[in-house]
């Protein structure tokens, strides 16, 4: 497998970059960090990379809506990003990164320049930092899910993670084009309200992709489950959870190596 070059976006408050840099190196990628100002100044061309990771954190102190400022500042980059995705390159956006792609109109309606979704404060009215159960959409086209179990546990870490859509027709649209990548579920795999759904997202949406599946945005944080020791129940003798966060990011790297 060739060593894929992956652009790791940095911005004030995106402390998730500290986790992704060593993780991507460990998985055989060659990450290179650039801030938006670097990209605006032409110091790096996105098309020279085979993958892009926009990590989570608390960009710009989460003011004016989590990820909203970052998404607004990324608008100069949108056309290049659309071209990058259209050429089949890998994009992984987590937390604030996911929110930024939605703000830009990249997700969920990749073909639309106008955002059809947004994020609102959690229904609980508080910051949610805990483990949740999620279920993969088995009809999703995302190559990043190959070989992963349909049911998994991942940690969430957000206060504005509630996905909202402009109208009911947009929900039907993302169902039809298989853009629903992941949903929050109870421990028996069923759609349920709080606390199974930590934020109140419509249709329990936890992750979205473009129809081709090579651009994935998710609220849960895969980089926080890359070792069995990250799971709160790892000391129990019956614990048999796979490191699904590690495997998901590995799939992104492997796909980027083929792109």
N, C-alpha and C positions, 0 to 999 in steps of 0.2 A: 504494500500500500504506500502510495506517495505521501509525503508530508504536506498536509493542506495548510495554506496560509489563511488564518482567520483573523478578521478585524474585530477587536474588542473595543467597543465604544465606551468612552469615559465621559463623565460629566459630574459637576458638583453634587455630592450625595449618593452617587451610584457606587456604593461601597461593595456591591456584589462583584465588581471587577476583581477585587482582591481574592475572591474564591475561584473565579473562572480562569485567571491566568495560570496558576499551578495545575488546575484540573485539566485544562486543555493541553498543557505541556505533558502531563502524565499520560494522556490518552493519545499522544503521538502527533498533535497538531503544532503549528508554529504561530502562536498568537502575537499580534502586534497591536498595541494600545494607541488609540488616537482620540483626541477630543474633537468636538464639533468645530471649534475654531481652526483646528488643523485641517479638517476636511474642507472647510470653507476657503481656507487659504491655498488649497490644492496640494497639500503636503502628502496626501495619499489618495489614490484612485480606487474606489470600491471595486471596480471590475477587475482589478489586479488580484483580488482575493477570491477564494472559493467558498468562504463562509463568513457570516457576520453574527456576533453575539452582542445583544443589548441587555446588560444585566439589570438586576433590580437594586433596590435600596430606598433611599429617601431623597430623590432628586430635588434640588432647590428647596430643601426642607419641607417638601410635600405641601407647600403653600399653593393656593389657587387651584386646588385639586391635584392629587398625586399624579405625576407624570405629564400634566397638562403643559407646563412651561417647556419641558424637554420636547414634547411633541410639537409645540409651536415653533421652537427653534430649529427643529429638523425639517421644516417645510422646504427650505432651499435644496434639500437633499432628496426630496420625494421622487422626482423623475428618475434620478440615477438609481434609487432604491428599487423602483418598479422594474427598471431594466434588468437589474441584478437578479430579482426574483423570477422574472420572465425567462431568463437564461438558465433557470434551474439551479441556481446557487442556494446554499443552505442559510437559513435565517432562524435564529432562536432568540426570542425576546421574552424576558421574565419580569413579572411584577411591574415596576415603573416602565421597563422597556416595552412590555405588552401594552400598557396604557398609552405610551407614546405612539406606537404603530396605529392604534385605534384613533388617536387624535389626528394623525396624518391622513386617515382614510385608507391606509394599507389593509387593515383588517377591520371588519370581516369581509367587506365588499371590495376585493382587490380590483375589480373592474370600474369602481366608482371613485371619482375625485372628491366626492362629498362624504364626510363621515356619516355612517348610518348607525353608529353605536357610541356609547360613552360609558363613563364610570361614575358611580354615586357612592356616598358614604355607606358603610356597612349598616344593615338593618339593626344590628345589635347596639349601634351607637358607640361602639368602642373599638379599639385596636384588637385585631384577632391574630394571635401568634400561637399557633398550636398545630397538631397533626390532624389531617382529615383523610377520609377515604375518597378516592376518585375512581371513576370507571372510564376506560378508553372506549371511544366509538369504534367498534370493529369494522365499520364501513368507511372509516376515515382513510384518505389516500396518503396520509403522512408516512414517509419512509422511516421516520424517527421512532415509530412504535413497533417496528418489526421485531418479533421475539419477546416483547414485553408482556407481562400478564395483563389480562383485561381489568382486573381489580388491583389497586395498589394504594399505598399510603404515602403521602408527601406532606411536608409542613407548609403552612401559609403564614404570611407575615405582612399584614396590610390593614389599613383602616378605611380605604376607599377602593374596595375590590368588587363592588356590585356592578355587574354588566347590565346596562340598559340599552334597549333598541328604540329607534325612532318610531317604529310602528310594528304591529303584529305581522305584516307582510314580510318584514325583514327576517323575522324568525323562521318563517316558512322558506324563505330564500336560502338561508344558511343550512337548513335541514336538507333542502333539495340538492344543493351543490356539495353536500358532505363536508362543510366547513366546521361543524361541531367536532372538536377533537377530544374533549374530556369534560366530564360532568361530576359534580359533587354528589356523593351517594352516602347512604347509611352503611353500617358495617355488613349488612346482608345484601348490598348491591342495589338497593332501591332508591329512587329519587325521594328526597325528604326535605323538610324545612330545617330551620335552625335547631340544633347546632350542626347537623350534618352539612347543611349549606351555610358556610360561615359568614356570608355577606348578603344573601338574598338575591343573588343573580337570577335573572329570568331563565327559566328552564334549567336551573342549576348549572349554568355554563361556567366552566373552570378554565377552558382553553379553546382557542379557535385557530384555524389554519386557512390558508388560501385553498382554493379547490384542488390545486396540484399537490398540496401537502408539504412543500419544501419551505414554507414560511409558517412557523409555529409561534403563537403567543400564548403564554399561560400565566395564571396567577400563583399557583403553587411553585415552590422553589426546589427544583431537582438538585441543585448544587448543595443543598443542605441534607441530602441523604445519599452520600457517596461511600459510606462505610456502615457496617452493621452497628457500630458503636454510636452512630448518630441517633438511632432509634431509641425512644425512652424505655422500651421493653427488652432491650438486647440481652439483659442478664437472665431472662427466664429460659429454662431448659427447653421449653417448647417453641422458642423463637426461631422461625425459619423464613424470615422475610428477605427477598433478594434486594440488592442495592439498586433499586429501580432508577434512582436519580443518576447514578453513575452510568448505568446502561443507556439511559435516554441521551445523555450528553455524548456517550460513545457513539451512538447511532448518528448523531449530528456530525461528528468528526469523520466517521466512515463515509457518510454520504458526501461530505465536502471533499474528501479525498478522490471521489469518483467524478465530481462535478467538472 
